[in-house]
Structure formats: structure tokens, C-alpha cells
């Protein structure tokens, strides 16, 4: 086994690898590209959902702004 060659011990037909060495993962190119692709897809999904609802968000901003009469009734200074 070239992958674990320096960590393994061979006893007869069996190869024994220390528990600590088995638990330590190796970073490979495939893991890097899976992380890059999943992060890119997550960003694209969030941006797409934001763009899909952008009109609703701007309508909420316009409807939540009080009129001058409402602001004056609440005691806000008039400009």
C-alpha cells in the first residue's frame, strides 16, 4: 500500500495501521473541487432566491415608510 506505506506495519498477511493515522484524512484535489463547487452552488442559490424576491423586498420598504401625517402624529419632527 503506497498510500499508507510509511505508517503501516505488516504482520504476516495483515497490514495494521495506527488508529491516529487512519483518522487523519488526506486532502486531495477531488475534495477541493467538491468544496469549491458546493460553495459556488450555494452562493448562486442564495443570489438567485434574493433576485427572485427583490421586487417583494422593495415593495416592503416602500410600504413601511410612514407618511408625513403619520410621522407628525407619532411626534417626529417635521422637515
PyMOL commands that set and color helices and strands:
alter all, ss='L'
color gray80, all
select helices_A, chain A and resi 19-23+29-52+54-64+68-73
alter helices_A, ss='H'
color red, helices_A
select strands_A, chain A and resi 8-11+14-17
alter strands_A, ss='S'
color yellow, strands_A
deselect
rebuild
show_as cartoon
